[in-house]
Amino acid sequence: MTLPWRDLTSVRRTRLPAVRGAVARERLLAALDARVLLVTAPAGYGKTTALAGAATGRPGPVAWLTLDGDDADPLVLAASLSLAVQALPGGARPGDALGAGASPRRVAGLVADVLDDCGALLVLDEAQSLSGTPGADLLAELLAPGEGRVALLSRTALDLPDLTRLEVSGDGARLSAAELAFTPAEIAALFAAQGLTLSGAEVRTAHAVTEGWPIAARFLAQAAAQGRVTLGDLADLEGGDAPLGTLFTYLAQEVLGPLDPALRDLLTRSSVFEELIPALLEDALNEPRSRTLLETLAGSGTFLTRAGEDTYRAHPLLRAHLRGLLPPEEARAVAARGAAFFERTGRLRRALAAHLLAGNAARAATLLAGRGGVWLAQGRVTLVDRSLSRLPRAVWTPALHALAGDALRLASRYDEARAEYALAEPLERALGEVRLALDTVQPEQAWGPLDMAAALIGEDRQAELRRLRAENLLNAGQLAEAVALEPELRGGARYALRSGDLDAALARAQALADGETGGARAAQNHREGLLLASFIHAARGEVHDAGACARRGLSEGERLESPFVQSLALARLGHAQQAAGDFAAARESYDAALRQAQPVTGRLRVEPLMGLAALAGRAGDGARAQALTAEARGQTGGDSYMAGLLILTSALGLAQGPQAAQAVPGLQEAAALFGACGDAFGQAAAALALFALDAGPAEGAAQAATAYPFLLGRPSLFAPAATRAGRAALLAHLGDAQPGARGPLTGAARLLGYPAVPDPADTPGFEVRVQVLGRVAVTREDGRVREWGRAKARDLLALLAVHPAGLPREAAQEALFPDADPGVGERNFRVTLHALGQVLEEGARSGVFVERGDWLRLRPGADLHVDLAAAWAQLGQAAGTPGRLDALLALPPALADVDLEDVAREAERYAAALPEALAAEADVALALARPDRAALAAARALSLDPAHEPAARALMRAQHALGRGAAAGRVHAALSAALADLGLKPLPETQALWQALSGARA
């Protein structure tokens, strides 16, 4: 009897949901790499949309099944699974077996085989329908090891022991509501799909009010596009009635419709409070069942989330919607009772918010005046700013104006801060003006307010005033006077930087940066540790670290919503990019920094203008470089150190461009400014650059390079030459001019790749790269590929590359011209050798890269790089050496095709060594329980040599460890075919391994 199994289910449930207008979420695609994925999140988190979009974005076939209550019956579930996979290759088998009477478990196993054979993904939506039902037993068959993938989407947690086991083995993964929540970038993309381009502040507002809840974000984007909601009006949901319009109409029906009246009432009346605790609601709402009701609401996974022990919170949009349903009189009464509770229990921040909602302006003003300074010190700038904005200006006191000035200053809103300080008491007004000058590093603007504060301040605050004056002296470049007044400044990062102790400066900046990212804090502007570290790394030539710190600082500036920090971070990123030689990117960063600085303060324009002046000088536009330098100097605000830095950097740009002679006066002025400030590093950088231009003494330059070897050894922002080879030539010239300093200069030489200071004749001032892997080519440092004067010169280069120790001239001549008469061969070889020299050594001393005479040899070193030599160095490392596998994977598969016996012999040796090394790396990776890495190495080896049995065995073991039994079988089949082409069979060792693996799979 044939079972009419199709009548048990519906094809509608097997259709992949249509995804229209969805945001591309590339980060979720990575989750589909897991063989089994469990996605658990409440309604509205976009599980179906996200997985449908991600599934269509992955390679390979996809099957979909939306489960329902009927699938609790194993027979119905077997029918549904059969229908879901029937369109896949071989997908008719489960249905045929079910129709013939096979058990549901057997059918589920056949479904797993179908997925396995074609590497398909099966998505089971609404998987909570199977919880605690007999149908759940069939999942074990689907989760068995194989090539197929399964994703389970559920509104509630599923108790699946198999998934825990798979997670431990690396085969299983989970996504929760936190991972499904939209990121700020995804929210920006969502609004863009509605035709709206958001500013950074608007993106942050949208993310804050929705907390990434996908359905809320989608409705907010639609409402904003239709003009029903303005994001700026939603920035402060706590400030009163939120203009949500009909945004929450659907959501309210969806989440509140079926709610028990007692729970709905508790949610609505408690919506005036950001955090809910049982004791608060018992007191403010007179609800003795608060604890039980809160637990019930939290258990739903939709209405409340836990925010700590005995503490809960609702989504801010849901709270704002519910608060709008409360009569204003009731909302104020509840808030007033809550404020009293919070004050009694010492929760002053919550008390302030409740007083503001209750309309108790006078009490709120008193609380804010008393605690605002503490909150600002904790970084709660937004809290203070929003609290002040909710207070009627009629109740503001001079202390609140001073507090407002501090909050605005910390938000980089300097003009507004100055206006508020003007309404404070005279002393706080003066101190506010001083802090504005300190924050923007404009020491000239601080001297008058400092004197005014000195006439008003009491004895109890003299230490505070002394510290402010000392910091202003430091900002002015008067280091000796600063530490004489406040010795503790000597231990700071900025003092170390400005005195030239870059090692100490970096250590202190990194200490400041530790723990700087994340958490509530106020922006420190120019004192940001990450950005100080970025600048120091750029000065030391550590360009990767400089860029990384700048990018982290930029992200932190965006999080803090500090335009000052963002502008400074972009300028520091430009410095890192300029030092690395990426001038186009540096220009973009400097321009972006200028745009950010424009509405903040002129002082922020100095560093990006400084960077652009250097770029103009490099490009040969001396007039523009001078104009930019003059503009920047007008914004230094009396900071002599910054003026020196600006003039030095601009002059270095000129020195490295076609108008180098114009740099000398600027370098001399910079040296004088740094001397007056006491900055040894600035003086050293200027001394080296002057020597490079034959305008300064060798002795001072040698002392500079000895004290700061990275100025020559690395691509420092303040290096006297842009290229490594250029700095090497300068070092050689310096060593020649100061023979007694050659020993102390060894540190710079080693950074450049030399064991000792090189001879000027051995430093051509440019680098050459020789390639014989894949093809024969010569590339100069400027990126130009050298043209061959004679084809035989190309062959000679390949011959010399495969003989790193060199070979006799006669042997080379015979290899290139085997059939020529001796005289003709000698003449042709001489011409060929000359042509090769022209390709390699144009512009350098003859013999710098090629040894000539009776013995010929390439002279690889710091300025000549041969890719084959580097490859053999990697091949010669022990298997498992860190970084070796990645290096091997990047190597070309073969040498260039050159018709010379020695080159062909080397090509055979290389072709055998590379897969051998990769197979060894695969074995090490397996021993370290890294089957993914083993699979990469072994697969690459087999692509080079399909009959390489050790690699095939490693790949079979790796695929088996990854749960890809079918893939292991394909490896064995491909190896057998490759060996058969050679008239061979797999070794007994290989056969035994395959039998063991296939038996284990069965």
Residue, then its C-alpha position, 0 to 999 in steps of 0.5 A: m500500500t502506498l502512503p499518500w504522504r503529500d496530503l499530510t503537509s503543504v507545499r506552501r510551507t516549503r517556499l523560501p520567504a520572499v525578502r524585499g527591501a531587506v538590509a544585506r547582513e554579511r556578518l550573518l553569512a559567517a554563521l552559516d559556515a557552521r554545520v548546525l545553526l540554532v537561532t533563538a530570538p523573540a518575535g520581531y527580531g527578523k529571524t526569518t528575514a535574516l536567514a532567508g536573505a543570508a541563505t540566498g547569499r551563500p553558494g549551494p542549494v537551499a531548502w526551507l520548511t516552516l514548521d507548525g503544530d502538526d509537525a509534532d507528529p513524526l509522520v507529518l514531520a517526515a512528510s514535510l521534510s520530504l517535500a522540502v528537499q524534493a527539488l534538490p538533486g536526489g530529493a525524491r528518495p525520502g518521499d519515495a521511501l515514505g510512500a513505501g512505508a519507511s519509518p519517519r526516522r529512516v526518512a529523516g536519515l534519507v533527508a540528511d543524505v540528500l543534504d549531504d550529497c549536494g552540500a545543501l542548507l535546510v532551514l527549519d523555521e518556527a522550530q519551537s513547534l517541536s519542543g517537547t514533542p515526538g517529532a523532535d526525535l527526528l532532529a537527531e538524524l538531521l544533525a548527524p555528521g555530513e556535508g549538509r547544513v541545518a539552521l533551526l529558527s526558534r522563538t524560545a530556547l530549544d533543549l537540544p543536547d546534540l547541539t551542545r555536543l556539536e558546539v564543543s566540536g566546532d560544528g554547531a553555533r548559536l545566534s541570539a537576539a543580541e547577534l540579530a539586533f541591527t548594528p548602527a551600520e545596518i540601521a544606516a543601510l535600512f534608512a538608506a533603502q527608504g531614501l534617507t541619508l542619516s548623519g552619524a548622530e541620527v544613526r546613533t539616535a535610531h540605534a539607541v531608541t530601537e536598541g537594534w530591535p529589527i522590527a522596531a527599526r524597520f517601522l521607525a525607518q518607514a515612519a521617518a520616510q513618510g514624515r510621521v517621525t523626526l529622529g531629532d525629536l526621539a533623541d530624548l525619549e525620557g523628556g516627555d511625550a515622544p512624537l511616535g505617531t502611529l509608529f507603534t500601532y502595529l507593534a502594540q497590537e503584536v506585543l500587547g494585544p494578548l497580554d493579561p490585563a494585570l500585566r498590561d496595567l503594570l507595564t503601562r503604569s511603570s513606564v515612567f521608570e527606566e529600570l524596574i525593581p519590585a520594591l519600587l513598584e510596590d511603593a510607587l504603584n501600590e502593587p504587592r504582586s510586583r515581583t511575580l508580575l515582573e518575573t512573568l513579563a521577563g519570562s516572555g522574552t519580549f516585554l522585559t529583560r533582566a538588567g541585574e539582580d531584581t532589576y528589569r527594563a523594557h525596550p525604550l520605544l515600548r516604554a515611550h509608547l506606553r507612557g503616552l497612554l498614561p494620563p499626564e496627571e497619573a504619570r506625574a503622580v507615579a513619578a513623584r512617588g518614585a522620586a521619593f523612593f529613589e531619594r530614600t534609597g540613595r539612587l539620585r540619578r533615578a531620583l533626578a529623572a523622576h523629579l523631572l517627569a513629576g514636574n518638581a523643577a526646584r528639587a531637580a535643580t538642587l539635585l543636579a547642582g549638587r551631583g552634576g559635577v560628579w556625573l561629569a567626572q564619571g563621563r555622564v555628559t549626556l545625562v547632565d546635558r539632557s537633565l539641564s535641557r529639561l529644567p526650565r531656565a527660570v530655575w537655573t542658578p549660576a552654579l547650573h550655568a557653570l555646570a552647563g558650561d562644563a558639559l558643553r565643553l566636554a561635548s566640544r561645543y566650545d562657543e556654547a560653553r563660553a556663553e554659559y560660563a559668562l552667566a556663572e559666578p566670576l571665579e567659575r567663569a574664569l576657571g571655565e575660560v581657562r579650561l576651554a583654553l586648555d582643552t583646545v590647547q590655546p595657551e595665549q587665551a588662558w593667561g588672562p583668565l588665570d590671573m583673574a582666577a588667582a585674584l578670586i580663588g581661596e586658599d583651599r583651591q590654590a592647588e587646583l589653580r597651580r595645576l591649571r597654570a602648570e598645564n598651560l605652561l606645558n601647552a605653551g612649550q615652557l616645559a621647565e617652568a611647568v614642572a617647576l610649578e607642578p613636578e607631577l607633570r614630569g610623569g605624564a605622557r605629554y611631558a615625555l613627548r614634548s621633551g623628546d623621551l618617546d619611549a616613556a611617552l609611548a608607555r604612558a600613552q598606552a597606560l592611558a589608553d588601557g581601558e579607555t574604550g567603552g564605558a561611560r566617560a567624557a571625551q578627553n580631547h587632545r589628552e586621549g591616550l589612543l591618539l597620543a599613542s598613534f602620534i608617537h607610533a607615527a613618529r617612531g615609524e611604527v606605521h601599522d600601530a599608528g594606524a590601528c590606534a588612530r582607527r580605534g580612537l576614531s571609533e571611540g570618538e564616534r561613540l563619545e559623539s566628540p567631534f574634537v576626538q574624531s577630527l584629531a583621530l582623522a589627522r593622526l590617521g593621516h600621519a600614519q598613512q603619510a608615514a607609510g607612503d599612502f599619500a592619497a589616503a593621507r590627503e583624504s584623512y586630512d581633508a576629513a579632519l578639516r571638515q570635522a574641525q571646522p565647527v569646533t575650534g581653529r586649533l584642531r585645523v593645525e595638524p591636518l593643515m600640517g599634513l597637507a603642507a607636507l604633502a604639497g611639499r613632496a609634490g613640488d608645490g612649494a607655494r601651497a606648502q608655505a600658504l598652508t603652513a602660514e594658515a596653520r601657524g595662525q591657529t597654534g594659539g601660542d604653543s611653541y612646541m606645536a609651531g616647531l612641529l608644524i614647521l618641521t613637518s612642512a619643511l620635511g615635505l619640501a626636503q623630500g620633493p623637487q624643491a628640497a633647497q627651500a626646506v633649509p630655512g624651515l628646518q633651521e627655524a624648527a630646530a631653534l623652536f625645539g631648542a627653546c622648548g627643550d624637545a630633544f627629538g624635534q632637534a634631532a629630526a631637524a639635524l638629520a634633515l639638515f645634514a641630508l641637505d648638506a646644510g648641517p653638521a655630520e656630528g649632530a646628525a650622527q648623535a641624532a641617529t644614535a639617539y633615535p635610530f628609527l628616524l633612519g631605520r623606519p618610515s617615521l613621519f619625521a624621517p629625512a628620506a621617504t624610502r628605506a633605501g634612501r635612508a640607507a644611503l643617508l646612513a652610509h653617507l653619515g657613517d662615511a662622514q663620521p667614521g668614529a660614529r659607525g659603532p653607535l649607528t649600528g642600531a639604525a643599520r640593523l633596523l634597515g637590514y644591515p649588520a653594520v653601517p654599509d659603505p656608500a658604494d653598496t647603498p644605491g638609494f633604491e630597492v630592486r625585486v627579482q621575481v622568478l616564481g611564476r615569471v621572470a621580472v625585475t621591479r624597481e622601488d618606484g613600481r616600474v617593471r624593468e624592460w629587458g634589453r635582451a631576452k638572454a638577460r632574462d635567462l641569465l637572471a633566472l640562472l643566477a637566481v637558481h644558483p644563490a652561491g653563484l657559478p663560474r662565468e664559463a658555466a653561465q656562458e655555456a648554459l646560455f650559448p651552448d652551440a656558439d663559437p668560443g669568441v662569439g659566445e664570449r662576446n654575446f655573453r658580455v653583451t648579455l651581462h651588460a644588459l642585465g646590469q642595466v636592468l638591475e643597476e641603472g643609476a647605481r655603481s656597477g657591481v652593487f647587485v651583480e658580482r662580475g669576474d670569473w665568478l658570477r653571483l647576485r648579491p641579495g641583501a637589504d636592497l635586492h630581494v629575490d623571491l626564490a630565495a625567500a621561498w626556499a627560506q620558508l620551505g626550509q623552516a620546520a613544519g608548524t613554525p608560526g606564519r609558515l603555512d600562510a606563507l606557503l599558501a601564498l607561494p606561486p605554484a612553479l618557477a618561470d618556464v625558462d629553457l635552461e637545464d639548471v632552471a628546469r632542475e630547480a623547478e622540479r625540486y621546487a615543485a616537489a618541495l612545496p606540496e611536501a611542505l604543505a602536507a607536513e603543515a597539514d599533519v601538524a594542524l591535525a595534531l593541534a586539532r585544527p582540521d580547518r587549517a589542515a584542510l587548507a594546506a592539504a587541498r593546496a598540496l593536492s592542487l599542485d600534485p593530485a597524486h600526493e598521498p600524504a596530502a590526500r590522507a591528511l585531507m581525508r582525516a581533516q574532512h572526517a574531523l570536520g564532519r564531511g564524510a562525503a568530502a573525504g570520499r571524494v578525496h579518496a576517489a580523486l586520489s585513486a583516479a590520479l594514481a591510476d593515470l600514473g599506472l599506480k594504486p593507493l598505498p595500503e596505508t591510504q586504503a586502510l585509512w579510507q576503510a577506517l573512515s568510511g566504516a566510522r561514517a557508516 
